[in-house]
Amino acid sequence: MGSDFNIDRRYQIIDPIGSGAYGLVVAAVDLKTGQKVAIKKIEKAFEHKIYTKRTLRELKIARLMNHPNLLKIESI
């Protein structure tokens, strides 16, 4: 999708999932555990104050979510 992901070698990118106003999401597999994960790259998160606030808000809300149909944050 025209963007490089600099991620730990334990993750292997499978497919792009989508993109939005603030980032790109790819499907990957954790080679140590075999678990499928989604990795989001937030671009220009600190370019403007409003982008920073929205990114922080997204992380705070996602961290508190606990439902089987929602992804949980493993690491930041």
Residue frames as a rotation matrix with the C-alpha (Angstrom) as fourth column:
MET 1
0.573 0.819 0.000 0.00
0.819 -0.573 0.000 0.00
0.000 0.000 -1.000 0.00
GLY 2
0.423 -0.468 0.776 3.00
0.313 -0.728 -0.609 2.23
0.850 0.501 -0.161 -0.52
SER 3
0.539 -0.243 0.806 4.23
-0.760 -0.553 0.342 2.28
0.363 -0.797 -0.483 3.07
ASP 4
-0.244 -0.707 -0.664 7.05
-0.125 0.702 -0.701 0.41
0.962 -0.088 -0.260 4.78
PHE 5
0.865 0.446 0.231 6.37
-0.321 0.138 0.937 -1.35
0.386 -0.884 0.262 8.07
ASN 6
-0.299 -0.954 -0.018 9.39
-0.467 0.162 -0.869 -1.59
0.832 -0.252 -0.494 10.38
ILE 7
0.666 0.624 0.409 8.31
-0.694 0.317 0.647 -4.39
0.274 -0.714 0.644 12.69
ASP 8
-0.003 -0.627 0.779 9.96
-0.782 0.487 0.388 -7.05
-0.623 -0.608 -0.492 14.79
ARG 9
-0.612 -0.356 -0.706 11.19
-0.755 0.528 0.389 -10.10
0.234 0.771 -0.592 12.86
ARG 10
-0.884 0.306 0.353 8.82
0.057 0.821 -0.569 -12.30
-0.464 -0.483 -0.743 14.83
TYR 11
0.151 0.978 -0.146 5.93
-0.050 -0.139 -0.989 -10.93
-0.987 0.157 0.028 12.74
GLN 12
-0.859 -0.315 0.404 5.34
0.361 0.187 0.914 -11.84
-0.363 0.931 -0.047 9.12
ILE 13
-0.397 0.724 -0.564 2.94
-0.616 -0.666 -0.420 -9.64
-0.680 0.181 0.710 7.16
ILE 14
-0.441 0.366 0.820 0.28
0.536 0.840 -0.087 -11.63
-0.720 0.401 -0.566 5.31
ASP 15
-0.209 0.489 0.847 -2.05
0.905 -0.231 0.357 -9.11
0.370 0.841 -0.395 3.65
PRO 16
-0.973 0.053 0.226 -3.08
-0.112 -0.960 -0.255 -5.48
0.203 -0.273 0.940 3.82
ILE 17
-0.473 0.856 -0.210 -6.43
0.832 0.355 -0.426 -5.08
-0.290 -0.376 -0.880 5.56
GLY 18
0.528 0.703 0.476 -7.19
0.806 -0.592 -0.020 -1.43
0.268 0.394 -0.879 5.00
SER 19
-0.708 -0.706 0.033 -6.29
0.668 -0.683 -0.293 2.17
0.230 -0.186 0.955 5.42
GLY 20
0.468 0.841 -0.271 -7.88
0.884 -0.449 0.131 5.20
-0.011 -0.301 -0.954 6.96
ALA 21
0.864 -0.063 0.500 -7.24
0.044 -0.979 -0.200 8.84
0.502 0.194 -0.843 7.58
TYR 22
0.619 -0.598 0.509 -4.57
-0.785 -0.445 0.432 8.15
-0.032 -0.667 -0.745 10.20
GLY 23
-0.237 -0.811 0.535 -3.04
-0.744 0.506 0.437 4.82
-0.625 -0.295 -0.723 9.41
LEU 24
-0.024 0.096 -0.995 -2.65
-0.799 0.596 0.076 1.53
0.601 0.797 0.063 7.62
VAL 25
0.214 0.148 0.966 -3.57
-0.785 0.614 0.080 -1.91
-0.581 -0.775 0.248 8.94
VAL 26
-0.170 -0.310 -0.936 -2.07
-0.787 0.614 -0.060 -5.23
0.593 0.726 -0.348 7.87
ALA 27
0.916 0.360 0.180 -2.74
-0.401 0.784 0.473 -8.82
0.029 -0.506 0.862 8.86
ALA 28
-0.091 -0.982 -0.166 0.31
-0.809 0.170 -0.562 -10.63
0.581 0.083 -0.810 10.20
VAL 29
0.808 0.235 -0.541 1.25
0.081 0.864 0.496 -13.80
0.584 -0.444 0.679 12.00
ASP 30
0.456 -0.651 0.608 3.40
-0.884 -0.252 0.393 -14.00
-0.102 -0.716 -0.690 15.11
LEU 31
0.231 -0.432 -0.872 6.04
-0.515 0.706 -0.486 -16.59
0.826 0.561 -0.059 14.19
LYS 32
-0.793 -0.545 0.274 6.74
-0.496 0.314 -0.810 -17.41
0.355 -0.778 -0.519 17.85
THR 33
-0.623 0.623 0.473 3.15
-0.379 0.288 -0.879 -18.18
-0.685 -0.727 0.057 18.85
GLY 34
-0.858 0.319 0.404 1.42
0.514 0.542 0.665 -18.77
-0.007 0.777 -0.629 15.52
GLN 35
-0.063 0.864 -0.499 -1.21
0.665 -0.337 -0.667 -16.21
-0.745 -0.374 -0.553 16.52
LYS 36
-0.162 0.112 0.980 -2.75
0.866 -0.460 0.195 -14.03
0.472 0.881 -0.023 13.82
VAL 37
-0.173 0.026 -0.985 -2.51
0.678 -0.722 -0.138 -10.32
-0.715 -0.691 0.108 14.62
ALA 38
0.652 0.283 0.704 -3.39
0.684 -0.621 -0.383 -6.98
0.329 0.731 -0.598 13.07
ILE 39
-0.281 -0.793 -0.541 -0.69
0.853 -0.465 0.239 -4.32
-0.441 -0.394 0.807 13.00
LYS 40
0.785 0.557 0.270 -1.61
0.618 -0.732 -0.286 -0.68
0.038 0.391 -0.919 12.62
LYS 41
-0.451 -0.892 0.011 0.90
0.891 -0.450 0.059 1.89
-0.048 0.036 0.998 11.48
ILE 42
0.672 0.645 -0.365 -0.18
0.649 -0.750 -0.130 5.37
-0.358 -0.149 -0.922 12.48
GLU 43
-0.202 -0.743 0.638 1.43
0.939 -0.332 -0.089 7.84
0.278 0.581 0.765 10.15
LYS 44
-0.507 -0.124 0.853 2.04
0.162 -0.986 -0.047 11.47
0.846 0.115 0.520 11.04
ALA 45
0.255 0.643 -0.722 0.68
0.826 0.244 0.508 10.94
0.503 -0.726 -0.469 14.56
PHE 46
0.137 -0.283 -0.949 2.73
0.805 -0.527 0.273 13.84
-0.578 -0.801 0.156 15.89
GLU 47
-0.564 -0.337 0.754 2.55
0.778 -0.522 0.349 16.15
0.276 0.784 0.557 12.89
HIS 48
-0.356 0.542 0.761 -0.43
-0.259 -0.840 0.477 18.10
0.898 -0.027 0.439 14.25
LYS 49
-0.849 0.026 0.527 -1.72
-0.528 -0.020 -0.849 18.44
-0.012 -0.999 0.031 17.79
ILE 50
0.128 0.988 0.089 -5.19
-0.962 0.146 -0.231 17.20
-0.241 -0.056 0.969 16.80
TYR 51
0.330 -0.092 -0.940 -3.74
-0.488 0.836 -0.253 14.02
0.808 0.542 0.230 15.22
THR 52
-0.734 -0.668 -0.120 -1.85
-0.192 0.374 -0.908 13.33
0.651 -0.643 -0.402 18.43
LYS 53
-0.596 0.582 0.553 -4.98
-0.748 -0.150 -0.647 13.78
-0.294 -0.799 0.525 20.54
ARG 54
0.431 0.809 -0.401 -7.06
-0.899 0.422 -0.115 11.52
0.076 0.410 0.909 18.29
THR 55
0.005 -0.523 -0.852 -4.39
-0.309 0.810 -0.499 8.82
0.951 0.266 -0.158 18.28
LEU 56
-0.911 -0.343 0.230 -4.10
-0.292 0.141 -0.946 8.90
0.292 -0.929 -0.229 22.07
ARG 57
-0.219 0.921 0.323 -7.88
-0.916 -0.080 -0.392 8.79
-0.335 -0.382 0.861 22.42
GLU 58
0.449 0.356 -0.820 -8.09
-0.713 0.696 -0.088 5.77
0.539 0.624 0.566 20.10
LEU 59
-0.412 -0.702 -0.581 -5.42
-0.131 0.676 -0.725 3.93
0.902 -0.222 -0.370 22.09
LYS 60
-0.855 0.118 0.506 -7.07
-0.518 -0.128 -0.846 4.70
-0.034 -0.985 0.171 25.43
ILE 61
0.136 0.990 0.037 -10.49
-0.963 0.141 -0.228 3.52
-0.231 -0.005 0.973 24.28
ALA 62
0.384 -0.025 -0.923 -9.18
-0.548 0.798 -0.250 0.38
0.743 0.602 0.293 22.54
ARG 63
-0.685 -0.722 -0.095 -7.18
-0.300 0.399 -0.867 -0.54
0.663 -0.566 -0.490 25.64
LEU 64
-0.700 0.470 0.538 -10.34
-0.628 -0.047 -0.776 -0.55
-0.339 -0.882 0.328 27.75
MET 65
0.188 0.813 -0.551 -12.48
-0.957 0.278 0.084 -2.59
0.222 0.512 0.830 25.35
ASN 66
-0.816 -0.367 0.447 -13.11
-0.467 0.874 -0.134 -6.20
-0.341 -0.318 -0.884 26.31
HIS 67
0.371 0.928 0.019 -15.40
-0.659 0.278 -0.699 -8.06
-0.654 0.247 0.715 23.92
PRO 68
0.021 -0.403 0.915 -14.90
0.275 0.882 0.382 -11.25
-0.961 0.244 0.129 21.88
ASN 69
0.624 0.288 0.726 -15.71
0.758 0.000 -0.652 -9.42
-0.187 0.958 -0.218 18.62
LEU 70
0.941 -0.327 0.089 -13.08
-0.299 -0.925 -0.235 -6.70
0.159 0.195 -0.968 19.17
LEU 71
0.312 -0.920 -0.236 -9.33
0.442 0.361 -0.822 -6.85
0.841 0.152 0.519 18.85
LYS 72
0.939 -0.092 -0.331 -7.34
0.275 -0.378 0.884 -6.15
-0.206 -0.921 -0.330 21.96
ILE 73
0.640 -0.764 0.081 -4.08
-0.589 -0.556 -0.586 -4.26
0.493 0.328 -0.806 22.13
GLU 74
0.787 -0.464 -0.405 -1.13
0.553 0.823 0.131 -6.56
0.273 -0.328 0.905 22.74
SER 75
-0.063 -0.856 -0.512 1.61
0.844 -0.320 0.430 -3.95
-0.533 -0.405 0.743 22.59
ILE 76
0.962 0.266 -0.058 2.28
0.209 -0.858 -0.469 -0.38
-0.175 0.439 -0.881 21.59
